[in-house]
Amino acid sequence: MKLRIAAVAAVLGAFASNANAADDSLNVELTPFGAYRMGGSFDVEEADTSYDVEDSPSYGFIVNFRQTANTQWEILYSRQQTDAEFSDPAAGNSMLDVDMDFFQGGGTYQWDGDKVRPYLALTVGGTHISTRAGGVSDSDTFWSGTFGVGLQIRPNERIGLRLEARAYGTFINSDTDIFCQTGPNQNVCAVRVDGTMMSQIETLAGIVFRF
């Protein structure tokens, strides 16, 4: 009887050891995601007007590298293709095509959990903004950062679901000329905006692949 118990204990111990080794070997997570981003505006310098960014879908991917049992390094890429409307009534329905690419690096902290793990994410990096209106285009890159809270659902070791709300902040230079004003008398990318932070909120869902 003692031999049987010892044999069962040895088998269970070997299984647990293998399971832990397998789990320890999964150090990288790749999460392609789809999202919906809301908010954002640019105040025009020395004028009571602004460009208001329209809410729209966004997409991207997140790569995580495990540092400890509860912490990860994180790389984020996110892209939004949308429009911005000039708020000056005299300009009519002036619209500006805006593409925003976020390149971020940072980390996450995950709380313990077998199937569901809450987490916080923090990144810093840059935002590349491209604008187009009436055949005129320009682009510039600005400092930015993000802060996210979410849940990672893990039905098994290798596949999971990431649900998250994330705030984006982009620090706009006061001397940038990339925002275009269009109207009957002008069609140029030469409107300066106030130095300020453009704030946006995004909700996302992605599938996590662990390697």
ZIHU-V976670 format. One record per residue. N is the residue number from 1. PSI is psi as a letter, one per 20 degrees, with the letter a starting at -180 (* if undefined). OMEGA is omega in degrees with one decimal (none if undefined). D_FIRST is the distance of its C-alpha to the first C-alpha in Angstrom with 1 decimal. Layout:
BEGIN
n: {N	N}
psi: {PSI	PSI}
omega: {OMEGA	OMEGA}
d_first: {D_FIRST	D_FIRST}
END
This chain:
BEGIN
n: {1	2	3	4	5	6	7	8	9	10	11	12	13	14	15	16	17	18	19	20	21	22	23	24	25	26	27	28	29	30	31	32	33	34	35	36	37	38	39	40	41	42	43	44	45	46	47	48	49	50	51	52	53	54	55	56	57	58	59	60	61	62	63	64	65	66	67	68	69	70	71	72	73	74	75	76	77	78	79	80	81	82	83	84	85	86	87	88	89	90	91	92	93	94	95	96	97	98	99	100	101	102	103	104	105	106	107	108	109	110	111	112	113	114	115	116	117	118	119	120	121	122	123	124	125	126	127	128	129	130	131	132	133	134	135	136	137	138	139	140	141	142	143	144	145	146	147	148	149	150	151	152	153	154	155	156	157	158	159	160	161	162	163	164	165	166	167	168	169	170	171	172	173	174	175	176	177	178	179	180	181	182	183	184	185	186	187	188	189	190	191	192	193	194	195	196	197	198	199	200	201	202	203	204	205	206	207	208	209	210	211}
psi: {g	h	h	g	g	h	g	g	h	g	g	h	g	g	g	g	g	g	g	h	g	g	g	h	i	n	i	p	p	p	n	q	q	q	r	p	q	q	r	p	q	p	p	p	p	k	q	l	r	r	p	o	p	q	q	r	q	r	r	b	q	p	p	q	p	p	g	a	h	i	q	q	q	p	p	p	p	q	p	p	o	a	q	p	p	p	i	o	h	h	i	b	m	p	q	p	p	p	p	p	p	p	o	q	q	c	r	q	p	p	q	q	q	g	h	p	o	q	r	q	q	p	q	q	c	q	p	o	p	p	q	p	p	k	i	p	q	r	r	r	p	q	q	r	r	q	p	q	q	a	p	p	p	n	h	a	h	i	p	a	p	p	p	q	p	p	p	p	p	p	o	p	q	i	j	q	j	i	p	q	p	q	a	h	i	q	m	q	m	k	o	q	q	q	o	r	p	p	p	q	p	p	p	q	p	q	p	p	p	p	*}
omega: {179.4	178.5	179.0	179.6	179.4	179.8	178.2	179.5	179.1	178.7	179.3	178.7	178.4	178.7	179.9	178.9	178.9	179.8	179.6	178.9	178.8	-179.5	-179.8	-178.0	-178.5	-172.1	-175.6	175.3	174.4	-176.2	167.7	-175.1	168.0	-173.1	173.6	-174.5	-174.8	172.6	179.1	175.5	179.2	177.7	179.9	-177.0	176.8	177.4	179.3	-178.5	-179.0	167.6	-179.2	-177.2	-179.6	174.6	-177.4	174.6	173.5	-178.0	178.8	177.2	178.2	174.7	178.6	176.1	-175.3	174.7	173.9	179.8	-175.5	-177.6	179.0	163.6	-176.7	171.0	-176.7	167.3	-179.9	-178.4	174.9	174.6	-171.7	177.3	171.9	-178.5	178.0	-170.5	-179.7	-179.0	-177.7	-179.3	-177.3	-177.6	-177.0	-178.9	-178.5	174.2	-177.6	171.4	-179.7	177.0	179.7	175.0	-170.1	173.0	-178.9	-177.9	177.8	169.8	179.7	172.8	-178.7	176.8	179.9	-176.1	-178.7	-178.2	172.9	-179.4	170.2	178.6	179.4	-179.9	172.0	-179.2	-176.3	174.3	176.3	-177.5	176.0	-179.7	177.8	174.8	175.0	179.8	178.9	-178.7	177.1	180.0	177.4	-179.4	-174.7	172.4	179.8	177.5	178.6	174.1	-176.3	171.8	-177.5	177.3	170.3	-178.3	-172.9	176.4	174.3	-174.2	-166.5	-176.9	177.8	179.4	179.8	178.2	-168.1	165.9	-174.7	175.3	178.3	174.7	180.0	-176.5	-174.9	176.1	-179.3	-176.5	-179.0	-178.2	-169.3	-175.5	-170.3	170.9	179.7	179.9	-176.7	-175.0	-178.9	180.0	-174.0	173.5	-176.5	177.0	-179.9	179.1	176.6	173.4	-175.1	177.3	174.1	-177.3	177.2	176.7	-178.8	169.5	-174.9	172.1	-178.8	176.9	-177.6	173.5	-177.2	-178.0	none}
d_first: {0.0	3.8	5.3	5.1	6.3	8.6	9.8	10.6	12.2	14.1	15.4	16.5	18.1	19.9	21.1	22.4	24.1	25.7	26.9	28.4	30.0	31.4	32.8	34.2	36.1	38.0	40.8	43.8	44.8	47.8	49.3	52.4	53.9	56.7	58.4	61.4	63.5	66.0	68.9	70.9	74.6	77.1	80.0	83.3	85.1	88.2	87.9	86.4	84.5	81.1	79.0	76.4	73.4	72.3	68.7	67.0	63.8	62.3	59.6	57.8	54.5	52.3	50.2	47.6	46.0	43.0	43.7	40.9	38.1	40.9	44.1	45.8	49.1	51.2	54.0	56.0	58.7	60.4	63.6	65.9	69.0	71.3	74.8	76.6	79.6	82.6	83.4	87.1	88.9	91.9	89.8	88.9	85.5	84.8	81.4	79.6	76.7	74.0	70.9	68.5	65.8	63.3	61.6	59.2	56.6	54.4	50.9	48.5	46.2	43.2	41.3	37.5	36.2	33.7	36.1	39.4	40.8	44.2	46.3	49.7	51.8	54.8	57.0	60.5	62.6	65.7	67.2	69.6	72.1	74.4	77.3	79.7	82.8	85.9	85.1	84.6	81.2	79.8	76.4	75.1	71.8	70.8	68.1	65.5	62.2	59.6	57.1	54.4	51.8	49.2	45.8	43.6	41.4	38.4	36.8	35.0	35.1	38.2	40.5	41.8	44.9	47.2	49.5	52.0	55.3	57.2	60.5	62.8	65.7	68.3	70.9	74.2	77.0	80.3	82.2	80.4	82.7	80.2	80.7	83.5	86.1	87.7	90.8	94.3	95.6	92.7	89.8	88.3	85.1	86.8	85.6	84.1	81.4	80.6	78.0	75.1	71.5	70.8	67.8	65.7	62.5	60.1	57.3	55.0	52.1	50.4	47.4	45.2	43.9	41.4	41.2}
END
